[in-house]
């Protein structure tokens, strides 16, 4: 968001997503105001601002993520007050964004920058997961110069249990995306199958593609355990305020060559975020950077890692889940 003309471009993209997802006029208008406010803030006040928009058809919602690299907000509570605006924007400030959004969360540090996530949900029946014990969030970015992302992710949440798949198709571009999408289709068919069995099915399905690195996890909030199976350089971390554990998968490439899949069972510490990253994210980030967002919307943690640790030369994905409070 480096020019005022990008605000109108973002608003038009939001209008298209609203139409494609069956938003009524009121919900489409709410989305337009949220996008306009966040985009205008980035242009007027932020350094290296980015605005990400994505539709979530199963939830009948559009997600808007605002990311910048400074200067940050010194008084977050004041900035979220109704009517507070430093630039006279149409929505009259971040307080309006919070009020208009179905879900909203924001994290800011000075001079690090500000991250915000807003979701606008239509009045259509949606699988919002309000009774689930686990919440999730993720961000994928295509490699520079590409129009499709060769990474893919998916979650399935059922009560106290959740399954997660993060897939990195070899290389980038359309062929990598084809491999990643094929793997996700296998996951979506039966997401609660044991990770080891899912990996075997993906390996067979991906033989007609260039192959992919895969991480498959199941998290149980009642038993406090995480099950993991995978192949290649998709890396997981379990991060809390007191612990940090790296979750590694076996060597190989699904669809090309892997050894007989094994499955790892790990404890899930209280308050720990389960974070999975493709190799477009530098893995040497310090766990304390996530402490301020441990109990927040998981997409904020994903946005923070994308902002500060994206390598910038490949597809990049961060997927995060945590227990609800």
N, C-alpha and C positions, 0 to 999 in steps of 0.2 A: 504494500500500500504506500507507494512513493509519490503519488500524484493525485490531485483532487478528482481527476476523471475516473480513477479506479473505484471511487465510492459508488458512482452510478453503475459501473460494470458489476460490482458485487451485488447491488440491489437488483439488477436485471437477472443475474444468475439465481438469486434467492427467489425471485418471482417464478422463474422456470421450475425450480425444485418444488415450490408450493403448488403449482399447477399439476405437475406430474404426480404429486402425492395426495391429490384430492383435498387440498386445504380449501376451506370456505373463505369468503372475503375477509371476515374479521381476523382469522388466524393468519392469512396471507399478509394483511396489513400489520399485524403485530410483528411478524417476521421481518417485513420491510423496515420497520422502525428500529428494531434491534440491530439489523445489519447496518443501517445508515449511521446509527449512533456509534457502534464499535468501529466501523470503518473510518468515520470522520475523526474520531479520537486518535486513531493510528496515524492518519495523515497529518493532523495538526500538532500532535504532542509527542509522538513516539519516534524512536530510532529503529530502523529495520523492522517495521511492522508487517505482519502477515495476518491475513484473515482466511480461515479454512471453513468451508461449508460442505456438509455431507447430509444426504438423506438417509434415514433409518426407516425403511418401508414397514417392517414388522411392528415398529413402535409408532408408526404414523407421525413421525416427527422429523424436523430438520435441526441439525446440530451446527452451531456456529462457535468457532474457536478463534480467539484473538490472541496473538503472540507478539511481544515486542522485546527489545533489548535495552530499554531504558527510556526515560530517566527513572521510572517507577513512581509510585504514588505514596507521598509521605503520610497522608492521613486517609487511610482506606475507608474508615467509618464515615467520615465527612463526605467523601466522594460518592458514597452510596446513598446519601440522603436524597430524598425526593426534591427535585428542582435544582440541585447543585450542578452547575455546569460552568467550566472555565472558558468555553468557546461558543456558547449560544447555539448549540446543536439542536436539531429538530425534536429529539426525544427528551430534551432538558436533563441530560446527564445519565450516569450509570444507574442511579436509582430507578429511572424509567425502564432500563434494560432489565433490572431485577424484577420489577413489577410485571412487565409484559411477558417475561419468559416463563415457561412451564417449570423449568429448572435452571438455576443460575449459581455459579460459584466463581470466585475471583481470588487470585493470589498476587501480591505485589511486594517487591523489595526495592530499596533504593541503594545503589543505582542500577540494580540488576534488571529490572523491568517488570512488566505486568502480563499475567496470563488470565484469560477469562473464558468461561464456557457457558453458553446459553443454549437451551433447547426449547423449541417452539413445537408444541404438540397439537395436532388437529383434534376435532371432536369425534373423529372416527374411533371405533373400538380399537384399542391398541394393547399389545402385550408389554405393558410398561414394567412388569415385574415388581409391583409394589409390595408383595408379600414375600419376596425372596430375601434371604439373609445375606446375599452377596451382591455387590454392585461392581460394574466393569466400565472400562473406557479404553480407547485405543486411537492412535493416529498413524496413518501411513502416508508417506510422501514419495512421489515418483522421482527417479534419478533426474538430475538436471538435463533438460532438453527432451525428455520423454513425455508423452501424453498419457501413458498408462503406467501403472505401478506393477512391478514384478513381484512385489510382496502381497500377501493377503493375510487376513486374520478373521477369526470368528469365535463367538462365545455361545454357550448354552447354559442357562441358569434355571435350576429347578429347586426351589426351596432352599435347603441348606447346602446344596451341591452345585458345582459349576464345572464346566469343561471349557478348555481353551485350545485353540489351534493357531499357531503362527507359522507361516510358510514363506520361504524366500526362494522363488524360482531362480535357477541359475542364470547369471547375467542380469540383464534388464531389458525392458521393452516388451513388445507383444508376445514373443515366444516365452519369456519368463512369466508373464501374466497368465498365459495359457496353462502352464504347469501349476502355478499357484492356485488358479481357479479350480482346476481339476482336483487338487488335493482338498480344497475347502468343500467341494461338492461331496466328497467321500465323508468328511467330518459331519456335514450337515445332515446326511442321510441317517446316521445313528451316532450322535455326539457322545452319548453316555456309555458307549462300548469301551472296554478297557483300552488304555492308550497303546499298549503293545499290539493288540489286534487291529486297531485303527491304523497304526504304522504299517503293518503288513498289507492291509487293503490299499493304502495309499501307494505303497511301493509297486504293487501290481498295476494299479491304475495309471501311474505316471510313467510306465515303461514306454509309452508312445509319445512322451514329451521329452524335453531336455533334462527333466529332473528338478529336484528342489531339496533344500534343507528344511527340516520340519521339527517343530517342538509341539508335543501334545501333552496337556496337563489336565488332571482332574483334582479339584480342591473340595474338601469336605469340611464345612464349618462346624459340624457336630463332632466328628472324630478327630479334628485338628490335624489332618494329614493332607499331603499333596502327592499324587502319583504322576510320574513323568516318564515319557518315552520319546525318542526322537533320533534324528540323524543330521549331522552337519552343524554349521556354526550359527545356529539360533540359540541364544544364551538366556537363561533365566536367573533371576535373583529373588531371594526372600529377604526383604528389608524391613526392619522395625527400628525403633529408637535405640535398641540395645543389641541388635544382632544383624548380621549380614551373611547370607549363605548363597554361593553361586551354584546354579543347577546346570550341569553340563549334560549334553546328549552324546550318543556314541558317534564314532566316525562313520562317514559314508554319505551317500546321496540317495534319497528316495527316488525310485524310478531308474536308477543306474546300478548302484551296488551298495548293499548294506549287509551286515552280518545278521544273524538271527536276533530279532529285537528283544531287548530286555526292558525291564520296568523298574524304576526306582521309587521307593516309598520314603517320604520325608516328613518330619513334623512341621506343622504350620503354627508358628508362634503367635500368640495373641497380638493383635494390632499390626501384624506384618503385612506389607504389600507384596503381592506376587507380581513381579515385573518380568516381561519377556521381550527381548530385543532382537531384531535381525542385525546382520553385520554392517548395516548402514549406520548403526549407532556405535560410537566408541565405547568399549566395555569397561574402560578404566575410570568410571565415574565413582566419586566418593558417596557412600550411602547417606551421609548426613545432609546432602543437598535435598533429600526427599522428606526429611523430618518435618518441615513446615506444612507439608501437604499430606501427611500420613492419614489423617482422618477426614480428608476432603474428597471432592469428586475425583475419581481415578483419572479422568481425562486431564486434570491439571498436572498430575505427575507425569503423564505421557507427554504433555506439551512442554514441560520443563526439560525433560531429557532430549526431546527433539530440538528444542531451542539451543541448548548448551552443549550437546554432545553428538549432533549429527555430523557425520564425516563429510557430507556435501558432494559426494561423487558416486553414490549408488542409491538404490531404493532404500528407504529407511522406515522401520516400523517399531513402535513401542505399544505393547498391550499390557494393561494393568487390571488386577482385581483385588478387592479387599472385602472384608466383612463390613456389613452395616453396623452402626453403633447400636 
